[in-house]
Amino acid sequence: MVLARLCDLGLLIDFCMVAFLIFWVCNCLGGKLLLEVAIACLDFTHQYLQLLMEAAIEFLGFTLQYFQLLLEAATIGKEHTGDFGEGFYMGKPLFYEILEKPATSCVIGICSATWFYIQKKNIGYSHVGLSYETAAVGHHWRIITSAFSHISILHLVFNMSALWSLGVVEQLGPMGLGVKFYLHYTLVLVVLSGLVVLGAYHVLISKFKIEYFRRVTAVGYSCVVFGWMTILSVKQPSSKLNLFGLLSLPISFAPFESLIFTSIIVPQASFVGHLSGIIVGYAIGWGLIHGMNNYWAVSMLGWIVVVFVLSLKHSGLFDFHFLEIESVTDPSLPSVRILASGNGRSLQISSLPVVGADVV
């Protein structure tokens, strides 16, 4: 449209010629009519020239931005010139990128292996996902399993693609980030985002009486993805988030842009789960949660393992012979008990129906 306006200069010349003809005719008819027509023509010409000037400025700005992008691309091309000639851009082999993002690569491998195992064993999301009702009966291990589980290949690919782009955090060691920072606060994001989700469900159920959130099940690594997206937007607001190599978002707006986008495109996406990741991410980015080091990270990991194993033992899903937990009788909770049988033992557990799933 800008180029079309610039090409209309010939029409302006034709208009001036027609105006001159009208001027000559009006001169023959009378001076008053001539004055009115002349004023109208000048006013129209002024407005048209103003629009033309705005279009020229817009086109000039677009041209400057275009050449700036070309200059940046040329600079990047020089830094990564291959053996095929000067200025030829060669991307880094995947092997080297994996070495530059070891923690991200490990997380992607764990999530991919978990998805493959779930598909191979035909395990439903309700068996590994996190819900308020299952957490209330002691299934705290679901905070971990829900984060690394995905319900479909598209769900997995989308989350891992975003996570791979966010792996740039591991390369920003001189700026206070780096591999250790990534590992330390990944633990924090996994645990705290799950706890924030449960806290939000509790408020929605107890205060607002929305019983839907009692049984809704959340699965996926998106809470952590949104958390790292938010941390990077605070630490490096000039960065960009690339998805699939096609979509590039300014990282400063990416958390809420992605929150709205996924809520519209994927209605079953967990708005509460994604928002919890953003909240924890801002808490880390603004320094409200800080001081993580190797000691605290190892201690936290140890407590995660202990709670994970004890909650599995308490739920009765796995029988750890080296652990003994004193049972607590509560008629309001599902019963878990061991029944003697002729050939050994059998496990009897009252099941809770799970309705709906939130993709996170």
C-alpha positions in Angstrom: 0.0 0.0 0.0 2.9 2.3 0.7 4.4 1.7 -2.7 1.0 2.3 -4.3 0.8 5.7 -2.7 4.2 6.6 -3.9 3.3 5.6 -7.4 0.3 7.9 -7.5 2.4 10.9 -8.3 1.2 10.8 -11.9 -2.4 11.0 -10.7 -1.4 14.1 -8.7 -0.1 15.8 -11.9 -3.3 14.9 -13.7 -5.3 16.4 -10.9 -3.3 19.6 -11.1 -4.0 19.8 -14.9 -7.7 19.3 -14.3 -7.6 21.9 -11.6 -6.0 24.4 -13.9 -8.7 23.7 -16.5 -11.4 24.3 -13.9 -9.6 27.4 -12.9 -9.7 28.7 -16.5 -13.4 27.9 -16.8 -14.3 29.6 -13.5 -12.2 32.6 -14.5 -14.5 32.9 -17.5 -17.6 32.5 -15.4 -16.8 34.8 -12.4 -14.3 35.7 -9.7 -16.3 34.5 -6.6 -16.8 31.0 -8.0 -13.1 30.9 -9.0 -12.0 31.7 -5.4 -14.2 29.0 -3.9 -12.9 26.3 -6.3 -9.3 27.4 -5.8 -9.6 27.1 -2.0 -11.1 23.7 -2.3 -8.4 22.5 -4.7 -5.7 23.8 -2.4 -7.2 22.2 0.6 -7.4 18.8 -1.2 -3.9 19.1 -2.5 -2.6 19.9 1.0 -4.3 16.8 2.5 -3.1 14.6 -0.4 0.5 15.8 0.0 0.4 15.2 3.8 -0.7 11.6 3.2 2.0 11.2 0.6 4.6 12.5 3.1 3.4 10.2 5.8 3.6 7.2 3.4 7.1 8.2 2.4 8.2 8.4 6.0 6.6 5.0 6.7 8.4 3.5 3.7 11.7 5.0 4.8 11.3 3.6 8.3 10.5 0.1 6.8 13.6 0.3 4.5 15.9 1.3 7.4 14.6 -1.7 9.5 15.0 -4.0 6.6 18.7 -3.0 6.0 19.3 -3.2 9.8 18.1 -6.8 9.7 20.3 -7.5 6.7 23.3 -6.0 8.6 22.6 -8.2 11.6 22.3 -11.3 9.4 25.6 -10.5 7.7 27.3 -10.0 11.1 26.0 -13.4 12.3 27.0 -15.0 9.0 30.6 -13.7 9.4 30.8 -15.3 12.9 29.7 -18.7 11.5 31.2 -18.8 8.1 31.7 -22.3 6.7 34.1 -23.8 4.1 31.7 -23.1 1.3 32.8 -19.5 0.7 32.8 -16.2 2.3 29.6 -15.1 3.9 27.9 -18.5 3.7 26.0 -19.1 6.9 26.4 -22.5 8.5 24.3 -23.4 11.5 26.0 -25.3 14.3 25.6 -29.1 14.2 23.1 -30.5 16.6 25.8 -32.3 18.6 27.5 -29.1 19.5 24.2 -27.4 20.5 23.5 -30.4 22.8 26.9 -29.9 24.4 26.1 -26.2 24.9 22.8 -27.0 26.5 23.5 -30.2 28.5 20.8 -29.6 31.2 18.1 -28.7 28.7 19.1 -31.8 26.6 18.8 -34.0 29.6 15.3 -32.7 30.5 14.1 -33.1 26.9 15.5 -36.7 27.0 13.7 -37.5 30.3 10.4 -36.0 29.0 10.7 -37.9 25.7 11.6 -41.2 27.5 8.7 -40.7 29.9 6.2 -40.1 27.0 7.5 -43.2 25.2 7.1 -45.3 28.4 3.6 -44.0 29.0 2.6 -44.8 25.4 4.2 -48.2 25.5 2.6 -49.2 28.8 -0.7 -47.5 27.8 -0.8 -45.4 31.0 -3.5 -42.8 31.2 -2.8 -39.2 32.2 -5.1 -39.7 35.2 -2.5 -42.1 36.6 0.4 -39.7 36.5 -1.2 -36.2 36.5 -1.7 -33.8 39.3 -5.1 -33.0 40.7 -6.4 -31.5 44.0 -8.3 -34.6 44.9 -5.3 -37.0 44.4 -3.0 -34.6 46.3 -5.4 -34.5 49.2 -5.1 -38.2 49.7 -1.3 -38.2 49.8 -0.3 -38.6 46.1 2.4 -35.9 46.4 4.6 -37.8 44.0 2.3 -36.6 41.2 3.9 -33.1 41.5 7.0 -34.6 39.9 5.4 -37.2 37.5 2.9 -34.7 36.2 5.7 -32.2 35.2 7.5 -34.8 33.0 4.5 -36.4 31.5 2.7 -35.4 28.3 -0.6 -36.7 26.8 0.3 -36.5 23.1 3.2 -36.1 20.8 2.1 -32.6 19.8 2.0 -31.6 23.4 5.5 -33.0 23.9 6.9 -31.4 20.8 5.5 -27.9 21.5 6.8 -27.9 25.1 10.2 -29.3 24.2 10.6 -26.8 21.3 10.0 -23.9 23.6 12.3 -25.4 26.2 15.1 -25.8 23.7 14.9 -22.1 22.8 15.0 -21.2 26.5 18.1 -23.4 26.9 20.0 -20.2 26.0 20.0 -19.6 29.8 22.8 -22.2 30.1 25.0 -20.1 27.8 24.6 -16.9 29.9 27.0 -17.8 32.6 28.9 -14.4 32.5 25.5 -12.7 33.1 24.7 -14.5 36.3 22.8 -17.4 34.8 24.5 -20.6 33.3 24.2 -24.3 33.8 24.2 -24.3 37.6 21.6 -21.6 37.8 19.4 -23.5 35.3 19.7 -26.8 37.3 19.1 -25.1 40.7 16.0 -23.2 39.7 14.5 -25.9 37.5 14.1 -27.9 40.8 12.4 -24.8 42.3 10.1 -24.3 39.3 9.0 -27.9 39.2 8.1 -28.1 42.9 6.8 -24.5 43.5 4.7 -24.3 40.4 3.0 -27.6 41.3 2.4 -26.2 44.9 1.0 -22.9 43.5 -1.3 -24.9 41.2 -2.7 -26.9 44.2 -2.9 -23.6 46.3 -4.9 -22.0 43.5 -7.2 -25.0 43.2 -7.8 -24.9 47.0 -8.8 -21.2 46.8 -11.1 -21.8 43.8 -12.7 -24.8 45.5 -13.0 -23.5 49.1 -13.6 -19.8 48.5 -15.4 -19.7 45.2 -17.1 -23.1 45.4 -15.9 -24.2 41.9 -16.0 -27.9 42.3 -14.7 -28.4 38.8 -11.1 -27.9 39.9 -11.3 -30.7 42.5 -10.9 -33.4 39.9 -9.3 -31.7 36.9 -5.9 -33.2 36.2 -2.9 -31.3 35.0 0.0 -32.8 33.1 3.0 -31.3 31.2 6.2 -29.4 31.5 4.6 -26.0 30.5 4.7 -24.7 34.1 8.5 -24.8 34.0 8.6 -23.6 30.4 6.5 -20.5 31.4 8.7 -20.0 34.4 11.9 -19.9 32.4 10.3 -17.7 29.8 9.4 -15.2 32.6 12.9 -15.4 34.2 14.5 -14.7 30.8 12.2 -11.8 30.2 13.4 -10.2 33.4 17.1 -11.0 33.1 17.4 -10.5 29.3 14.4 -8.4 28.1 16.1 -7.8 24.7 16.2 -11.6 23.8 13.7 -13.3 21.5 12.0 -16.7 21.8 12.0 -18.8 18.7 9.5 -21.6 18.3 10.0 -24.3 15.6 12.4 -21.9 13.9 9.4 -20.1 12.4 7.8 -18.0 15.1 9.9 -15.4 17.0 8.5 -13.5 20.0 10.0 -10.7 22.0 10.9 -12.4 25.3 9.7 -9.4 27.3 6.1 -10.0 26.2 6.4 -13.8 25.5 5.0 -15.1 28.9 1.6 -13.3 28.6 1.5 -13.5 24.8 1.9 -17.3 25.1 -0.5 -17.5 28.0 -3.3 -15.8 25.9 -2.3 -17.6 22.7 -2.4 -21.1 24.2 -5.7 -20.4 26.1 -7.3 -19.4 22.8 -5.8 -22.1 20.5 -5.8 -24.9 23.0 -9.0 -24.6 25.1 -8.0 -27.5 27.4 -4.6 -25.8 28.2 -4.3 -25.2 31.9 -4.5 -21.4 32.4 -3.9 -21.9 36.2 -0.9 -24.1 35.5 0.7 -21.7 33.1 0.0 -18.7 35.3 1.6 -20.5 38.3 4.8 -20.9 36.2 4.8 -17.2 35.4 4.2 -16.3 39.1 7.2 -18.4 40.3 9.3 -17.2 37.4 8.7 -13.5 38.4 9.5 -14.4 42.0 12.9 -15.9 40.9 13.6 -13.2 38.3 12.9 -10.3 40.7 15.1 -12.0 43.4 12.2 -12.8 45.8 13.5 -16.4 45.6 17.3 -16.5 45.6 20.3 -18.0 47.3 20.2 -21.4 45.6 23.6 -23.1 45.5 24.9 -26.6 45.3 24.2 -27.3 49.0 20.6 -26.2 48.9 20.0 -27.8 45.5 21.3 -31.2 46.7 19.3 -30.9 50.0 16.2 -30.0 48.0 16.7 -32.9 45.6 17.2 -35.2 48.6 13.9 -34.1 50.2 12.1 -34.5 46.9 13.3 -38.1 46.6 12.3 -38.8 50.2 8.8 -37.3 49.8 8.4 -39.0 46.4 9.2 -42.5 47.8 7.2 -42.0 51.0 4.1 -40.8 49.1 4.4 -43.7 46.7 4.6 -46.1 49.7 1.7 -44.4 51.4 -0.5 -44.5 48.2 0.2 -48.3 47.9 1.3 -48.1 44.3 4.7 -49.6 45.1 5.6 -51.8 48.0 8.9 -50.7 49.4 9.8 -53.5 51.9 12.4 -51.5 53.6 9.9 -48.8 54.6 7.1 -49.1 57.2 4.5 -46.3 57.5 2.0 -46.2 60.3 -1.5 -46.2 58.9 -4.0 -43.5 59.8 -7.6 -44.4 59.7 -9.8 -41.7 58.2 -13.3 -42.7 56.9 -13.4 -39.7 54.6 -10.3 -40.9 52.7 -10.0 -43.9 50.3 -8.9 -47.0 52.1 -5.7 -48.8 51.2 -5.1 -52.3 52.7 -3.4 -55.6 52.1 -5.6 -58.6 51.9 -4.3 -62.2 52.5 -5.0 -64.7 49.8 -4.1 -68.2 49.1 -1.2 -67.5 46.8 0.1 -64.4 48.6 -1.0 -60.9 48.9 -3.4 -58.7 46.9 -3.8 -55.0 47.0 -7.2 -53.4 47.4 -7.7 -49.6 47.0 -10.7 -47.5 46.5 -10.4 -45.5 43.3 -11.3 -41.9 42.7 -12.8 -40.9 39.3 -10.8 -38.3 37.5 -12.8 -36.0 35.2 -11.1 -33.8 32.6 -7.4 -33.0 32.0 -5.5 -29.7 31.9 -2.6 -29.6 29.5 0.3 -27.8 30.9 
